[in-house]
């Protein structure tokens, strides 16, 4: 252990603290005291002979909690309790020195110092408060009204670039030590100036080893010495001679803050940033020398420190960086064991480098009775934070931690419980206390039916109350169906429940599985379903069931009132269109009557057939037709019976084509009727524009002969003499041909039959009619002696 002693305490005055105990026998040579039992010459507040250190009041396991926060937009740099503990004084960035009631947290007095207040102190006699000011001055005020003792602030300017860092009263309240350093990285002047309270004038200045900066100063409890916090050095200086009696050269960086314990045996040191970390160190005076007894490495600069009134504990307030950022840590003075820690807000755990939003604890003070700590915060979350030792947070009379009596509240946050005989986490006090242990003498983890009893399967239910004590998945079977009430399952790709165990219906003994998860069970009681229900469907046939799901694999359906295996739920994507009428239609709507079995339902009120083919069956008795797009009575299915040849156009034709336009109503479509406006004609085989119907208008007597269409005399030869089989005599049914063109028909048996059908003749006598008769005397030329003389023959 590093020893930093220049000469032995034996070389000092025989009784340096003036308590009547010679220094060689004095266990607290730096502090006057009356203890005689455990130590000689140490502070003994209650006068019982035992030193405050061993008869202390600092709480062993304080569990500090935030009691109140005075928030601000200004940094608070210093804070100190009054000797009575009734008040605290603060100094802040806005230039105000304020005195607060420490119990009500209200500001009772304030004064504007005119510039940033870098540090404050309360005089040990309670009469004064001192302030370190940012304009190279300090001031002392009456604590009763915060009026200055002087006409103006006291200048402590020692040159360019200096800064007043802290103030501390001497134990007898007669003087104030002012620590002066340089401002930022500039300036080279620094000293500790001691000011007379009575006159406001300098008593003396200290600058051991030519140090250029001082951050803090602390008087020994007897006032005979000052500990000065320099840059990588601590000096202990005799306040009478100004001689440096000890120097600690092992601090690795600037000493931001320093505190001397009330019993004089400890000095705590808050170190500045060392590049990767910082430290908080403890020095102890023993065997006539000072030595560092422990060191704590911290993630950020240590900014403030103070001791508990009995010297047994020390607290350090940290800056803003990383794990220790914005945190105060309490340690045992002798061992460095951590007693407690508490923090202001720590956004982002203070980990985001220079840009993090954490605050800094610039000041810390301990109440005289050891029950409260107050911290001054800046940078972020600025303000004054009040902390109290919550040793019995639930106020049940049992302490949260062992305070030396061996009694600890097993339930520190629950006021109705404090003992736990079997150590299972449940209190011994009976109901109505919180979570009473039903098996006080037996360790148990049950928490559902009763607390603190054995629970073999770890499901929270005691073995005595567990339906299946060795199955962690089940604990009760409310309906007695042999399946536990805890329903477990996996979901497959179709969102069906698979690997089901337990009971989906814990109060219904007729159901236990719900494969589709719709709240209706898989079991059924209708034996007729056995003939239709697929065997692969889940569920069992029971004598009676409740909440029966007719469709156990369809989460949108469960009821089928008409028994047609189409569900009633109209909000499903496949609802029964006629939920109260059995039916097997499947196309236009499901589950309605389909008389012809073509899949389309019979029309009903409110559900007619429609031209878009999405309605009911337009032909309910014809299984080959169901839609009539144009509404003409012929089906749109081209392969069905009486198929509509013009499905998109209404029509009445039915002979050549079905359902096409037929203007004349003769049964033939307009497109297939040569005479679309003549209901008596519809065919013209020979294309001569005369109808083939002999009974119709303008009929064609010769329907297959384009050259003939009329036979006026009915002899079978057409009136058109130029046509095929044309009738030369259209009005004489006995004649039709005149081969020689003499006007007499070739049919000898007909009227005026031609006796010489192959010879042109004009003879008109019956026996020679149509024979040659040049002189027209009636006698044919062959027998007429005078063929050219009509008067002779």
Long-range contacts (C-beta under 8 A, 24 or more apart in sequence): 1-291, 1-292, 1-293, 2-250, 2-291, 2-292, 3-289, 3-290, 3-291, 4-246, 4-247, 4-248, 4-249, 4-250, 4-283, 4-289, 4-290, 4-291, 4-292, 5-246, 5-288, 5-289, 5-290, 5-291, 6-244, 6-245, 6-246, 6-247, 7-245, 8-288, 8-289, 9-285, 9-288, 9-289, 10-288, 16-222, 16-224, 17-41, 17-221, 17-222, 17-224, 17-264, 18-222, 27-51, 27-265, 28-221, 28-263, 28-264, 28-265, 29-264, 29-285, 30-220, 30-221, 30-222, 30-224, 30-225, 30-260, 30-263, 30-264, 30-265, 30-285, 31-220, 31-221, 31-222, 31-262, 31-263, 31-264, 31-265, 32-221, 32-222, 33-263, 42-263, 43-221, 43-262, 43-263, 43-311, 45-309, 45-310, 51-263, 52-262, 52-263, 52-309, 52-310, 52-311, 53-263, 53-265, 53-310, 53-311, 53-312, 55-310, 56-308, 56-310, 56-311, 56-312, 56-370, 57-308, 57-309, 57-310, 57-369, 57-370, 58-308, 58-309, 58-310, 58-312, 58-313, 58-370, 59-370, 59-371, 59-389, 59-391, 59-403, 60-339, 60-401, 60-402, 60-403, 60-404, 61-339, 61-340, 61-391, 61-399, 61-400, 61-401, 61-402, 61-403, 62-330, 62-339, 62-340, 62-389, 62-390, 62-391, 62-401, 63-340, 63-389, 63-390, 63-391, 63-393, 63-400, 63-401, 63-412, 64-328, 64-330, 64-340, 64-342, 64-373, 64-387, 64-388, 64-389, 64-390, 65-342, 65-387, 65-388, 65-390, 65-393, 66-342, 66-385, 66-386, 66-387, 67-372, 67-386, 67-387, 67-388, 68-105, 68-385, 68-386, 69-383, 69-384, 69-385, 69-386, 70-100, 70-105, 70-383, 70-384, 70-385, 70-386, 71-381, 71-382, 71-383, 72-382, 72-383, 72-384, 73-382, 74-378, 74-382, 75-362, 75-377, 75-378, 75-379, 75-382, 76-362, 76-363, 76-376, 76-377, 76-378, 76-382, 76-383, 76-384, 77-116, 77-117, 77-118, 77-119, 77-362, 77-363, 77-376, 77-378, 78-117, 78-118, 78-119, 78-120, 78-121, 78-132, 78-166, 78-362, 78-363, 78-376, 79-120, 79-363, 79-364, 79-365, 79-374, 79-375, 79-376, 79-384, 80-120, 80-121, 80-122, 80-129, 80-363, 80-365, 81-122, 81-365, 81-366, 81-367, 81-368, 81-374, 82-122, 82-126, 82-143, 83-122, 83-123, 83-124, 83-125, 83-126, 83-368, 84-126, 84-368, 85-367, 85-368, 85-369, 85-372, 87-122, 87-143, 88-122, 88-365, 88-374, 88-384, 89-120, 89-121, 89-122, 89-129, 89-143, 90-120, 90-363, 90-376, 90-384, 91-117, 91-118, 91-119, 91-120, 91-131, 91-132, 91-376, 92-116, 92-117, 92-376, 93-117, 93-378, 93-382, 97-129, 97-131, 97-141, 97-146, 99-129, 99-143, 99-146, 100-384, 102-367, 102-372, 102-374, 102-386, 105-386, 109-145, 109-146, 110-146, 111-141, 111-146, 111-147, 111-148, 113-139, 113-153, 114-153, 118-163, 118-164, 118-165, 118-166, 119-164, 119-165, 119-166, 119-167, 119-363, 120-167, 120-363, 121-166, 121-167, 121-168, 121-169, 121-176, 122-169, 123-169, 123-173, 123-197, 124-169, 124-171, 124-172, 124-173, 125-172, 125-173, 127-173, 128-169, 128-173, 128-197, 130-167, 130-168, 130-169, 130-176, 131-167, 132-164, 132-165, 132-166, 132-167, 132-178, 132-179, 133-164, 134-163, 134-164, 136-162, 136-163, 136-164, 137-164, 138-164, 138-167, 138-176, 138-178, 138-195, 140-176, 140-195, 140-197, 140-200, 149-197, 149-200, 150-200, 154-195, 154-200, 154-201, 156-180, 156-193, 156-195, 156-202, 158-189, 158-190, 158-191, 158-193, 158-205, 159-187, 159-188, 159-189, 160-187, 160-189, 161-186, 161-187, 161-188, 161-189, 162-187, 162-189, 162-190, 163-187, 165-214, 165-215, 165-216, 166-215, 166-216, 166-217, 166-257, 168-216, 168-217, 168-218, 168-219, 169-197, 169-219, 170-194, 170-219, 170-223, 170-239, 171-219, 171-220, 171-221, 171-222, 171-223, 172-223, 173-197, 174-198, 175-203, 177-217, 177-219, 177-226, 178-217, 179-214, 179-215, 179-216, 179-217, 179-228, 179-229, 180-214, 181-212, 181-213, 181-214, 181-215, 182-212, 182-213, 187-212, 188-212, 190-214, 190-230, 192-217, 192-226, 192-228, 192-237, 194-226, 194-239, 204-242, 206-235, 206-237, 206-242, 208-235, 208-237, 208-244, 208-247, 209-233, 209-235, 209-244, 209-247, 211-235, 213-254, 215-254, 215-255, 215-256, 215-257, 215-258, 216-255, 216-256, 216-257, 216-258, 217-258, 218-258, 218-259, 218-260, 218-267, 219-260, 220-260, 220-264, 221-260, 221-261, 221-262, 221-263, 221-264, 222-264, 227-258, 227-260, 227-267, 228-258, 229-255, 229-256, 229-257, 229-258, 229-269, 230-254, 230-255, 231-255, 234-258, 234-267, 234-269, 234-283, 236-290, 246-290, 248-283, 248-290, 248-292, 250-292, 251-279, 251-281, 252-279, 253-278, 253-279, 256-301, 256-302, 256-303, 256-304, 257-302, 257-303, 257-304, 257-305, 258-305, 259-305, 259-306, 259-307, 259-314, 260-307, 261-307, 261-311, 261-314, 261-333, 262-307, 262-309, 262-310, 262-311, 263-310, 263-311, 265-311, 266-307, 266-311, 266-314, 266-333, 268-305, 268-306, 268-307, 268-314, 268-316, 268-333, 269-305, 270-301, 270-302, 270-303, 270-304, 270-305, 270-316, 270-317, 271-301, 271-302, 272-301, 272-302, 273-300, 273-301, 273-319, 278-302, 280-305, 280-316, 280-329, 280-331, 282-314, 282-331, 282-333, 282-336, 284-334, 293-334, 293-336, 294-335, 294-336, 295-336, 296-329, 296-331, 296-336, 298-324, 298-329, 299-323, 299-324, 299-325, 300-324, 300-325, 300-350, 303-360, 303-361, 303-362, 303-363, 304-361, 304-362, 304-363, 304-364, 304-375, 304-376, 305-364, 306-364, 306-365, 306-366, 307-333, 307-366, 308-366, 308-370, 309-366, 309-368, 309-369, 309-370, 310-370, 313-339, 313-370, 315-364, 315-366, 315-373, 316-364, 317-361, 317-362, 317-363, 317-364, 317-375, 318-360, 318-361, 319-360, 319-361, 320-350, 320-356, 320-358, 320-359, 320-360, 320-379, 320-380, 321-350, 321-356, 321-358, 322-349, 322-350, 322-351, 323-349, 323-350, 325-350, 325-356, 325-358, 326-350, 326-358, 326-359, 326-360, 326-361, 326-377, 326-381, 327-361, 328-361, 328-364, 328-373, 328-375, 328-387, 330-373, 342-387, 344-375, 344-377, 344-381, 344-385, 345-380, 345-381, 347-380, 422-452, 424-452, 425-452, 426-451, 426-452, 438-462, 448-475, 449-475, 473-501, 473-502, 474-502, 476-506, 477-503, 477-506, 478-506, 478-507, 479-503, 479-505, 479-506, 479-507, 479-508, 479-509, 480-509, 481-509, 481-510, 481-512, 483-512, 487-514, 495-555, 496-553, 505-547, 508-546, 508-547, 510-542, 510-544, 510-545, 510-546, 511-545, 511-546, 511-547, 511-548, 513-538, 513-539, 514-549, 514-552, 515-539, 515-552, 515-553, 516-549, 516-551, 516-552, 516-553, 516-554, 516-555, 517-555, 518-549, 518-554, 518-555, 518-556, 518-557, 518-558, 519-547, 519-558, 520-547, 520-548, 520-549, 520-552, 520-558, 521-545, 521-546, 521-547, 521-548, 521-549, 522-549, 522-552, 523-548, 524-548, 524-549, 524-550, 528-563, 532-565, 562-591, 564-591, 565-591, 566-590, 566-591, 577-601, 577-607, 578-604, 587-626, 588-614, 588-615, 588-616, 588-617, 589-616, 594-620, 595-620, 595-621, 596-620, 596-621, 596-622, 596-623, 597-623, 598-622, 598-623, 598-624, 598-625, 598-626, 599-626, 600-626, 600-627, 630-659, 632-659, 633-659, 634-658, 634-659, 645-669, 655-682, 656-682, 740-770, 742-770, 743-770, 744-769, 744-770, 756-780
